[in-house]
Amino acid sequence: MDTFDAINQRRSVKAFDPDHRFTAAEETKLLEAAIQSPTSFNMQNWRFVIVRE
């Protein structure tokens, strides 16, 4: 996906399924993608909190 596709396909979610649960594989994939996000001065000082309930 290029930048313009990402911009044009964005959406805002107004309702969430409170009963949805990520699988362990989905959770891992999401965290791995988040780790790739840029940080200020390349410090990698992110903190992730997984809320399951």
PQR file of N, CA, C, O and H, with PARSE charges and radii, in Angstrom:
ATOM      1  N   MET A   1       0.855  -1.172   0.000 -0.4000 1.5000
ATOM      2  CA  MET A   1       0.000   0.000   0.000 -0.0000 2.0000
ATOM      3  C   MET A   1       0.902   1.236   0.000  0.5500 1.7000
ATOM      4  O   MET A   1       1.844   1.332   0.786 -0.5500 1.4000
ATOM      5  N   ASP A   2       0.599   2.169  -0.887 -0.4000 1.5000
ATOM      6  CA  ASP A   2       1.387   3.393  -0.876 -0.0000 2.0000
ATOM      7  C   ASP A   2       0.738   4.451   0.019  0.5500 1.7000
ATOM      8  O   ASP A   2      -0.351   4.242   0.553 -0.5500 1.4000
ATOM      9  H   ASP A   2      -0.166   2.092  -1.526  0.4000 1.0000
ATOM     10  N   THR A   3       1.393   5.542   0.169 -0.4000 1.5000
ATOM     11  CA  THR A   3       0.944   6.584   1.099 -0.0000 2.0000
ATOM     12  C   THR A   3      -0.443   7.101   0.757  0.5500 1.7000
ATOM     13  O   THR A   3      -1.275   7.273   1.648 -0.5500 1.4000
ATOM     14  H   THR A   3       2.278   5.712  -0.265  0.4000 1.0000
ATOM     15  N   PHE A   4      -0.703   7.348  -0.512 -0.4000 1.5000
ATOM     16  CA  PHE A   4      -2.000   7.894  -0.900 -0.0000 2.0000
ATOM     17  C   PHE A   4      -3.126   6.899  -0.670  0.5500 1.7000
ATOM     18  O   PHE A   4      -4.227   7.295  -0.289 -0.5500 1.4000
ATOM     19  H   PHE A   4      -0.028   7.208  -1.235  0.4000 1.0000
ATOM     20  N   ASP A   5      -2.871   5.617  -0.893 -0.4000 1.5000
ATOM     21  CA  ASP A   5      -3.879   4.592  -0.586 -0.0000 2.0000
ATOM     22  C   ASP A   5      -4.167   4.569   0.905  0.5500 1.7000
ATOM     23  O   ASP A   5      -5.324   4.479   1.314 -0.5500 1.4000
ATOM     24  H   ASP A   5      -1.976   5.295  -1.203  0.4000 1.0000
ATOM     25  N   ALA A   6      -3.132   4.647   1.712 -0.4000 1.5000
ATOM     26  CA  ALA A   6      -3.320   4.637   3.163 -0.0000 2.0000
ATOM     27  C   ALA A   6      -4.150   5.837   3.610  0.5500 1.7000
ATOM     28  O   ALA A   6      -5.029   5.701   4.461 -0.5500 1.4000
ATOM     29  H   ALA A   6      -2.191   4.720   1.380  0.4000 1.0000
ATOM     30  N   ILE A   7      -3.875   7.005   3.045 -0.4000 1.5000
ATOM     31  CA  ILE A   7      -4.630   8.210   3.406 -0.0000 2.0000
ATOM     32  C   ILE A   7      -6.083   8.088   2.969  0.5500 1.7000
ATOM     33  O   ILE A   7      -6.989   8.417   3.734 -0.5500 1.4000
ATOM     34  H   ILE A   7      -3.160   7.116   2.355  0.4000 1.0000
ATOM     35  N   ASN A   8      -6.312   7.622   1.756 -0.4000 1.5000
ATOM     36  CA  ASN A   8      -7.671   7.549   1.214 -0.0000 2.0000
ATOM     37  C   ASN A   8      -8.507   6.436   1.827  0.5500 1.7000
ATOM     38  O   ASN A   8      -9.735   6.521   1.815 -0.5500 1.4000
ATOM     39  H   ASN A   8      -5.576   7.354   1.135  0.4000 1.0000
ATOM     40  N   GLN A   9      -7.881   5.399   2.358 -0.4000 1.5000
ATOM     41  CA  GLN A   9      -8.625   4.268   2.911 -0.0000 2.0000
ATOM     42  C   GLN A   9      -8.777   4.324   4.424  0.5500 1.7000
ATOM     43  O   GLN A   9      -9.316   3.393   5.021 -0.5500 1.4000
ATOM     44  H   GLN A   9      -6.884   5.330   2.368  0.4000 1.0000
ATOM     45  N   ARG A  10      -8.315   5.391   5.049 -0.4000 1.5000
ATOM     46  CA  ARG A  10      -8.424   5.485   6.502 -0.0000 2.0000
ATOM     47  C   ARG A  10      -9.894   5.593   6.911  0.5500 1.7000
ATOM     48  O   ARG A  10     -10.741   6.016   6.123 -0.5500 1.4000
ATOM     49  H   ARG A  10      -7.877   6.148   4.564  0.4000 1.0000
ATOM     50  N   ARG A  11     -10.177   5.211   8.132 -0.4000 1.5000
ATOM     51  CA  ARG A  11     -11.546   5.325   8.621 -0.0000 2.0000
ATOM     52  C   ARG A  11     -11.527   5.468  10.132  0.5500 1.7000
ATOM     53  O   ARG A  11     -10.579   5.076  10.812 -0.5500 1.4000
ATOM     54  H   ARG A  11      -9.490   4.868   8.772  0.4000 1.0000
ATOM     55  N   SER A  12     -12.600   6.037  10.624 -0.4000 1.5000
ATOM     56  CA  SER A  12     -12.748   6.222  12.059 -0.0000 2.0000
ATOM     57  C   SER A  12     -13.788   5.219  12.554  0.5500 1.7000
ATOM     58  O   SER A  12     -14.896   5.154  12.022 -0.5500 1.4000
ATOM     59  H   SER A  12     -13.371   6.355  10.072  0.4000 1.0000
ATOM     60  N   VAL A  13     -13.432   4.449  13.560 -0.4000 1.5000
ATOM     61  CA  VAL A  13     -14.332   3.432  14.092 -0.0000 2.0000
ATOM     62  C   VAL A  13     -15.086   4.033  15.266  0.5500 1.7000
ATOM     63  O   VAL A  13     -14.485   4.534  16.217 -0.5500 1.4000
ATOM     64  H   VAL A  13     -12.532   4.502  13.992  0.4000 1.0000
ATOM     65  N   LYS A  14     -16.411   3.977  15.189 -0.4000 1.5000
ATOM     66  CA  LYS A  14     -17.236   4.587  16.230 -0.0000 2.0000
ATOM     67  C   LYS A  14     -17.854   3.554  17.170  0.5500 1.7000
ATOM     68  O   LYS A  14     -18.379   3.909  18.226 -0.5500 1.4000
ATOM     69  H   LYS A  14     -16.900   3.570  14.417  0.4000 1.0000
ATOM     70  N   ALA A  15     -17.793   2.295  16.794 -0.4000 1.5000
ATOM     71  CA  ALA A  15     -18.367   1.241  17.636 -0.0000 2.0000
ATOM     72  C   ALA A  15     -17.391   0.072  17.683  0.5500 1.7000
ATOM     73  O   ALA A  15     -16.761  -0.278  16.684 -0.5500 1.4000
ATOM     74  H   ALA A  15     -17.366   2.007  15.936  0.4000 1.0000
ATOM     75  N   PHE A  16     -17.283  -0.514  18.852 -0.4000 1.5000
ATOM     76  CA  PHE A  16     -16.357  -1.623  19.038 -0.0000 2.0000
ATOM     77  C   PHE A  16     -17.113  -2.813  19.611  0.5500 1.7000
ATOM     78  O   PHE A  16     -18.077  -2.646  20.358 -0.5500 1.4000
ATOM     79  H   PHE A  16     -17.795  -0.230  19.663  0.4000 1.0000
ATOM     80  N   ASP A  17     -16.674  -3.998  19.260 -0.4000 1.5000
ATOM     81  CA  ASP A  17     -17.274  -5.218  19.787 -0.0000 2.0000
ATOM     82  C   ASP A  17     -16.589  -5.544  21.112  0.5500 1.7000
ATOM     83  O   ASP A  17     -15.428  -5.955  21.112 -0.5500 1.4000
ATOM     84  H   ASP A  17     -15.891  -4.133  18.654  0.4000 1.0000
ATOM     85  N   PRO A  18     -17.274  -5.372  22.235 -0.5600 1.5000
ATOM     86  CA  PRO A  18     -16.638  -5.611  23.532  0.2800 2.0000
ATOM     87  C   PRO A  18     -16.300  -7.079  23.773  0.5500 1.7000
ATOM     88  O   PRO A  18     -15.531  -7.392  24.683 -0.5500 1.4000
ATOM     89  N   ASP A  19     -16.862  -7.981  22.972 -0.4000 1.5000
ATOM     90  CA  ASP A  19     -16.610  -9.413  23.150 -0.0000 2.0000
ATOM     91  C   ASP A  19     -15.479  -9.942  22.268  0.5500 1.7000
ATOM     92  O   ASP A  19     -15.086 -11.102  22.385 -0.5500 1.4000
ATOM     93  H   ASP A  19     -17.486  -7.727  22.233  0.4000 1.0000
ATOM     94  N   HIS A  20     -14.959  -9.086  21.387 -0.4000 1.5000
ATOM     95  CA  HIS A  20     -13.884  -9.529  20.485 -0.0000 2.0000
ATOM     96  C   HIS A  20     -12.599  -9.752  21.275  0.5500 1.7000
ATOM     97  O   HIS A  20     -12.256  -8.963  22.155 -0.5500 1.4000
ATOM     98  H   HIS A  20     -15.278  -8.143  21.292  0.4000 1.0000
ATOM     99  N   ARG A  21     -11.898 -10.825  20.955 -0.4000 1.5000
ATOM    100  CA  ARG A  21     -10.603 -11.127  21.571 -0.0000 2.0000
ATOM    101  C   ARG A  21      -9.605 -11.433  20.461  0.5500 1.7000
ATOM    102  O   ARG A  21      -9.908 -12.186  19.535 -0.5500 1.4000
ATOM    103  H   ARG A  21     -12.177 -11.466  20.240  0.4000 1.0000
ATOM    104  N   PHE A  22      -8.422 -10.850  20.557 -0.4000 1.5000
ATOM    105  CA  PHE A  22      -7.356 -11.176  19.623 -0.0000 2.0000
ATOM    106  C   PHE A  22      -6.819 -12.560  19.943  0.5500 1.7000
ATOM    107  O   PHE A  22      -6.779 -12.974  21.101 -0.5500 1.4000
ATOM    108  H   PHE A  22      -8.175 -10.239  21.309  0.4000 1.0000
ATOM    109  N   THR A  23      -6.407 -13.267  18.904 -0.4000 1.5000
ATOM    110  CA  THR A  23      -5.691 -14.520  19.137 -0.0000 2.0000
ATOM    111  C   THR A  23      -4.262 -14.155  19.544  0.5500 1.7000
ATOM    112  O   THR A  23      -3.832 -13.016  19.363 -0.5500 1.4000
ATOM    113  H   THR A  23      -6.440 -12.931  17.962  0.4000 1.0000
ATOM    114  N   ALA A  24      -3.545 -15.106  20.081 -0.4000 1.5000
ATOM    115  CA  ALA A  24      -2.150 -14.853  20.463 -0.0000 2.0000
ATOM    116  C   ALA A  24      -1.324 -14.449  19.244  0.5500 1.7000
ATOM    117  O   ALA A  24      -0.453 -13.585  19.345 -0.5500 1.4000
ATOM    118  H   ALA A  24      -3.894 -16.031  20.228  0.4000 1.0000
ATOM    119  N   ALA A  25      -1.589 -15.064  18.103 -0.4000 1.5000
ATOM    120  CA  ALA A  25      -0.850 -14.737  16.871 -0.0000 2.0000
ATOM    121  C   ALA A  25      -1.153 -13.312  16.414  0.5500 1.7000
ATOM    122  O   ALA A  25      -0.248 -12.593  15.992 -0.5500 1.4000
ATOM    123  H   ALA A  25      -2.297 -15.766  18.021  0.4000 1.0000
ATOM    124  N   GLU A  26      -2.419 -12.899  16.496 -0.4000 1.5000
ATOM    125  CA  GLU A  26      -2.786 -11.532  16.112 -0.0000 2.0000
ATOM    126  C   GLU A  26      -2.138 -10.512  17.049  0.5500 1.7000
ATOM    127  O   GLU A  26      -1.661  -9.466  16.610 -0.5500 1.4000
ATOM    128  H   GLU A  26      -3.154 -13.483  16.839  0.4000 1.0000
ATOM    129  N   GLU A  27      -2.129 -10.827  18.332 -0.4000 1.5000
ATOM    130  CA  GLU A  27      -1.525  -9.936  19.317 -0.0000 2.0000
ATOM    131  C   GLU A  27      -0.028  -9.767  19.059  0.5500 1.7000
ATOM    132  O   GLU A  27       0.500  -8.657  19.124 -0.5500 1.4000
ATOM    133  H   GLU A  27      -2.517 -11.677  18.689  0.4000 1.0000
ATOM    134  N   THR A  28       0.640 -10.861  18.771 -0.4000 1.5000
ATOM    135  CA  THR A  28       2.070 -10.821  18.470 -0.0000 2.0000
ATOM    136  C   THR A  28       2.339 -10.005  17.210  0.5500 1.7000
ATOM    137  O   THR A  28       3.260  -9.190  17.180 -0.5500 1.4000
ATOM    138  H   THR A  28       0.212 -11.763  18.718  0.4000 1.0000
ATOM    139  N   LYS A  29       1.538 -10.224  16.176 -0.4000 1.5000
ATOM    140  CA  LYS A  29       1.717  -9.497  14.917 -0.0000 2.0000
ATOM    141  C   LYS A  29       1.518  -7.998  15.125  0.5500 1.7000
ATOM    142  O   LYS A  29       2.266  -7.192  14.572 -0.5500 1.4000
ATOM    143  H   LYS A  29       0.790 -10.887  16.201  0.4000 1.0000
ATOM    144  N   LEU A  30       0.519  -7.621  15.914 -0.4000 1.5000
ATOM    145  CA  LEU A  30       0.252  -6.213  16.195 -0.0000 2.0000
ATOM    146  C   LEU A  30       1.405  -5.577  16.976  0.5500 1.7000
ATOM    147  O   LEU A  30       1.823  -4.461  16.668 -0.5500 1.4000
ATOM    148  H   LEU A  30      -0.089  -8.276  16.363  0.4000 1.0000
ATOM    149  N   LEU A  31       1.914  -6.282  17.978 -0.4000 1.5000
ATOM    150  CA  LEU A  31       3.033  -5.758  18.759 -0.0000 2.0000
ATOM    151  C   LEU A  31       4.300  -5.636  17.908  0.5500 1.7000
ATOM    152  O   LEU A  31       5.049  -4.669  18.046 -0.5500 1.4000
ATOM    153  H   LEU A  31       1.574  -7.189  18.228  0.4000 1.0000
ATOM    154  N   GLU A  32       4.538  -6.605  17.037 -0.4000 1.5000
ATOM    155  CA  GLU A  32       5.705  -6.536  16.150 -0.0000 2.0000
ATOM    156  C   GLU A  32       5.608  -5.339  15.211  0.5500 1.7000
ATOM    157  O   GLU A  32       6.617  -4.695  14.922 -0.5500 1.4000
ATOM    158  H   GLU A  32       3.929  -7.390  16.926  0.4000 1.0000
ATOM    159  N   ALA A  33       4.398  -5.035  14.730 -0.4000 1.5000
ATOM    160  CA  ALA A  33       4.213  -3.862  13.875 -0.0000 2.0000
ATOM    161  C   ALA A  33       4.418  -2.579  14.674  0.5500 1.7000
ATOM    162  O   ALA A  33       5.017  -1.626  14.175 -0.5500 1.4000
ATOM    163  H   ALA A  33       3.579  -5.557  14.964  0.4000 1.0000
ATOM    164  N   ALA A  34       3.926  -2.547  15.905 -0.4000 1.5000
ATOM    165  CA  ALA A  34       4.080  -1.352  16.742 -0.0000 2.0000
ATOM    166  C   ALA A  34       5.546  -1.081  17.050  0.5500 1.7000
ATOM    167  O   ALA A  34       5.959   0.077  17.123 -0.5500 1.4000
ATOM    168  H   ALA A  34       3.439  -3.321  16.310  0.4000 1.0000
ATOM    169  N   ILE A  35       6.330  -2.129  17.229 -0.4000 1.5000
ATOM    170  CA  ILE A  35       7.760  -1.968  17.519 -0.0000 2.0000
ATOM    171  C   ILE A  35       8.479  -1.298  16.353  0.5500 1.7000
ATOM    172  O   ILE A  35       9.507  -0.649  16.551 -0.5500 1.4000
ATOM    173  H   ILE A  35       5.995  -3.069  17.169  0.4000 1.0000
ATOM    174  N   GLN A  36       7.953  -1.448  15.151 -0.4000 1.5000
ATOM    175  CA  GLN A  36       8.569  -0.850  13.973 -0.0000 2.0000
ATOM    176  C   GLN A  36       8.270   0.645  13.836  0.5500 1.7000
ATOM    177  O   GLN A  36       8.823   1.306  12.956 -0.5500 1.4000
ATOM    178  H   GLN A  36       7.118  -1.975  14.991  0.4000 1.0000
ATOM    179  N   SER A  37       7.399   1.185  14.699 -0.4000 1.5000
ATOM    180  CA  SER A  37       7.044   2.598  14.598 -0.0000 2.0000
ATOM    181  C   SER A  37       8.251   3.466  14.965  0.5500 1.7000
ATOM    182  O   SER A  37       9.044   3.109  15.835 -0.5500 1.4000
ATOM    183  H   SER A  37       6.949   0.649  15.413  0.4000 1.0000
ATOM    184  N   PRO A  38       8.375   4.614  14.285 -0.5600 1.5000
ATOM    185  CA  PRO A  38       9.519   5.478  14.565  0.2800 2.0000
ATOM    186  C   PRO A  38       9.403   6.135  15.940  0.5500 1.7000
ATOM    187  O   PRO A  38       8.304   6.353  16.449 -0.5500 1.4000
ATOM    188  N   THR A  39      10.547   6.443  16.521 -0.4000 1.5000
ATOM    189  CA  THR A  39      10.573   7.124  17.812 -0.0000 2.0000
ATOM    190  C   THR A  39      11.451   8.362  17.706  0.5500 1.7000
ATOM    191  O   THR A  39      12.297   8.453  16.817 -0.5500 1.4000
ATOM    192  H   THR A  39      11.440   6.265  16.107  0.4000 1.0000
ATOM    193  N   SER A  40      11.256   9.288  18.587 -0.4000 1.5000
ATOM    194  CA  SER A  40      12.036  10.514  18.600 -0.0000 2.0000
ATOM    195  C   SER A  40      13.510  10.183  18.844  0.5500 1.7000
ATOM    196  O   SER A  40      13.849   9.490  19.803 -0.5500 1.4000
ATOM    197  H   SER A  40      10.568   9.214  19.309  0.4000 1.0000
ATOM    198  N   PHE A  41      14.358  10.671  17.989 -0.4000 1.5000
ATOM    199  CA  PHE A  41      15.803  10.452  18.080 -0.0000 2.0000
ATOM    200  C   PHE A  41      16.179   8.970  18.080  0.5500 1.7000
ATOM    201  O   PHE A  41      17.261   8.605  18.540 -0.5500 1.4000
ATOM    202  H   PHE A  41      14.083  11.234  17.210  0.4000 1.0000
ATOM    203  N   ASN A  42      15.279   8.104  17.558 -0.4000 1.5000
ATOM    204  CA  ASN A  42      15.525   6.670  17.461 -0.0000 2.0000
ATOM    205  C   ASN A  42      15.860   6.046  18.821  0.5500 1.7000
ATOM    206  O   ASN A  42      16.730   5.180  18.919 -0.5500 1.4000
ATOM    207  H   ASN A  42      14.400   8.401  17.184  0.4000 1.0000
ATOM    208  N   MET A  43      15.161   6.495  19.865 -0.4000 1.5000
ATOM    209  CA  MET A  43      15.452   6.041  21.227 -0.0000 2.0000
ATOM    210  C   MET A  43      14.723   4.745  21.611  0.5500 1.7000
ATOM    211  O   MET A  43      15.088   4.110  22.600 -0.5500 1.4000
ATOM    212  H   MET A  43      14.454   7.198  19.785  0.4000 1.0000
ATOM    213  N   GLN A  44      13.704   4.345  20.849 -0.4000 1.5000
ATOM    214  CA  GLN A  44      12.905   3.148  21.144 -0.0000 2.0000
ATOM    215  C   GLN A  44      12.425   3.124  22.601  0.5500 1.7000
ATOM    216  O   GLN A  44      12.544   2.110  23.289 -0.5500 1.4000
ATOM    217  H   GLN A  44      13.407   4.860  20.045  0.4000 1.0000
ATOM    218  N   ASN A  45      11.897   4.230  23.045 -0.4000 1.5000
ATOM    219  CA  ASN A  45      11.437   4.308  24.427 -0.0000 2.0000
ATOM    220  C   ASN A  45       9.920   4.117  24.536  0.5500 1.7000
ATOM    221  O   ASN A  45       9.274   4.727  25.388 -0.5500 1.4000
ATOM    222  H   ASN A  45      11.800   5.053  22.486  0.4000 1.0000
ATOM    223  N   TRP A  46       9.357   3.270  23.671 -0.4000 1.5000
ATOM    224  CA  TRP A  46       7.933   3.030  23.736 -0.0000 2.0000
ATOM    225  C   TRP A  46       7.600   2.089  24.875  0.5500 1.7000
ATOM    226  O   TRP A  46       8.438   1.319  25.345 -0.5500 1.4000
ATOM    227  H   TRP A  46       9.881   2.775  22.979  0.4000 1.0000
ATOM    228  N   ARG A  47       6.363   2.173  25.300 -0.4000 1.5000
ATOM    229  CA  ARG A  47       5.827   1.262  26.317 -0.0000 2.0000
ATOM    230  C   ARG A  47       4.506   0.741  25.780  0.5500 1.7000
ATOM    231  O   ARG A  47       3.690   1.514  25.279 -0.5500 1.4000
ATOM    232  H   ARG A  47       5.682   2.798  24.919  0.4000 1.0000
ATOM    233  N   PHE A  48       4.294  -0.551  25.881 -0.4000 1.5000
ATOM    234  CA  PHE A  48       3.055  -1.142  25.391 -0.0000 2.0000
ATOM    235  C   PHE A  48       2.289  -1.715  26.576  0.5500 1.7000
ATOM    236  O   PHE A  48       2.866  -2.359  27.452 -0.5500 1.4000
ATOM    237  H   PHE A  48       4.957  -1.179  26.288  0.4000 1.0000
ATOM    238  N   VAL A  49       0.999  -1.476  26.591 -0.4000 1.5000
ATOM    239  CA  VAL A  49       0.138  -2.008  27.633 -0.0000 2.0000
ATOM    240  C   VAL A  49      -0.941  -2.823  26.938  0.5500 1.7000
ATOM    241  O   VAL A  49      -1.650  -2.307  26.074 -0.5500 1.4000
ATOM    242  H   VAL A  49       0.530  -0.952  25.880  0.4000 1.0000
ATOM    243  N   ILE A  50      -1.069  -4.075  27.304 -0.4000 1.5000
ATOM    244  CA  ILE A  50      -2.099  -4.934  26.732 -0.0000 2.0000
ATOM    245  C   ILE A  50      -3.238  -5.019  27.746  0.5500 1.7000
ATOM    246  O   ILE A  50      -3.070  -5.526  28.855 -0.5500 1.4000
ATOM    247  H   ILE A  50      -0.493  -4.494  28.005  0.4000 1.0000
ATOM    248  N   VAL A  51      -4.394  -4.514  27.338 -0.4000 1.5000
ATOM    249  CA  VAL A  51      -5.577  -4.531  28.200 -0.0000 2.0000
ATOM    250  C   VAL A  51      -6.504  -5.592  27.658  0.5500 1.7000
ATOM    251  O   VAL A  51      -6.945  -5.506  26.512 -0.5500 1.4000
ATOM    252  H   VAL A  51      -4.531  -4.102  26.437  0.4000 1.0000
ATOM    253  N   ARG A  52      -6.801  -6.578  28.456 -0.4000 1.5000
ATOM    254  CA  ARG A  52      -7.632  -7.686  27.984 -0.0000 2.0000
ATOM    255  C   ARG A  52      -9.041  -7.635  28.572  0.5500 1.7000
ATOM    256  O   ARG A  52      -9.938  -8.305  28.061 -0.5500 1.4000
ATOM    257  H   ARG A  52      -6.442  -6.647  29.387  0.4000 1.0000
ATOM    258  N   GLU A  53      -9.251  -6.879  29.603 -0.4000 1.5000
ATOM    259  CA  GLU A  53     -10.586  -6.773  30.196 -0.0000 2.0000
ATOM    260  C   GLU A  53     -10.849  -5.344  30.574  0.5500 1.7000
ATOM    261  O   GLU A  53     -11.921  -5.030  31.092 -0.5500 1.4000
ATOM    262  H   GLU A  53      -8.522  -6.334  30.019  0.4000 1.0000
TER
END
